[in-house]
Amino acid sequence: MCLLVSGAWAQSPEAPALNRCGTVEFEKYLQQRNPNRLGQLRELNRLVEQAESNGKLLRQQADNVIYRIPIVVHVVHNTASGEIGGSTNGNISDEQIASQIQVLNEDYRRQAGTRGFNTSPIGADAGIQFYLATKDPNGQPTNGITRHYYAQKSSFNVFNDAELLSQIAYWPSDRYLNIWVTKVDEYLGFTQFPTMADTLRGLPTDANEFIDGSIIDYRYFGRQTGAVRDPTYSFGRTATHEIGHWLGLIHTWGDGDGCAEDYVADTPPTKAPNNTRQCRQTYSTCNNGPQTRDLIENYMDYSPDECMNLFTQGQVNRMRTVLALSPRRVRLIKSSSEPLAESETLAINVYPNPAGAEPTVEVRLKGFQSFTVDVFDATGRQVRTMSYADQPSTLVSFSTNGLPTGIYIVRVKTSGETASKRLLIQ
């Protein structure tokens, strides 16, 4: 709740927190419709845990690959004039949308110098990047934003209108992450878990691919611009949270009555969400165990946006494993319509340069090829090596931990070509 004071917004210190996420309630609704659904969801979690425990799948999937997710933002509004932007206009501006994409990349890449950075020993860079789609489903150029005037409704309901929104606007969910931005009843946003839109063994066979994506209220999509006015939810973390669900993450308290399994080993057992407007530290005692500190800074809690800046390494492993297990997610990240541009001959770039902790190597090649990335110091000694099988043009990264400052050579080698770049590590 915010108060309008002399033309500016001021937050009441006693204002109640808003209902941040409707994903759990929507999942319960789907389970009522499909009595087999809970067992199917548990089967997904079993498969993910099995893959993580043996580690084989992650190694096969080249854990250093930077996954690039093309987003299409469907703006559904009832602004009859077609005017774009403004503090109360559901037809939000391109600038507001761009600010949200920037937040996603800061948060999922743990970018230094941004609100998405942390120094936690369990914090991690997810190696997942987002960008507005550059081609539509017909191969035509696009800015990744569609706009739809819909006069019949001024807001949309979590339980009744997901299918309606997909009828208004939808791009294939095995090629794009669909985000519908509109006015949402009761919640800031909600999302379909991967189990809702896949054909993997043990997942629902009646899944609806047309509602695979996130639905987010336009007043909480983006960072401190346009219609984003509530200071508690003004840093774009609603989308960071919801897309965490799209990538298979569960709330830190495991939902239900709390202290439940979130299928992530390095998040402490948590009794309840921090569903407040304060960054106050809370603690839990679960299952007769010791008192543990809650990760109120975790993106999968309900804390105010300014508190959030952490995905744990375990959460990152789970997201990347879901990307490797989920057929629709696999098709999306390897979609031939949205890769890095091909190159007739092998071409590489390394950035940032000079580099700090994790430089990115951009590898452009023709079609799908296998290649290695090797890093050599000034004496010619090989200090890093990574192998990738049957990949399109790809972004990869490597850790500089343990490497002294100085000049290095980054070499990429395919079966028939070699390319090298100098890199200064600071």
Order of alpha helices (4+ residues) and beta strands (2+ residues): beta-beta-beta-alpha-alpha-alpha-beta-alpha-beta-beta-alpha-beta-beta-beta-alpha-beta-beta-alpha-alpha-beta-beta-beta-beta-beta-beta-beta
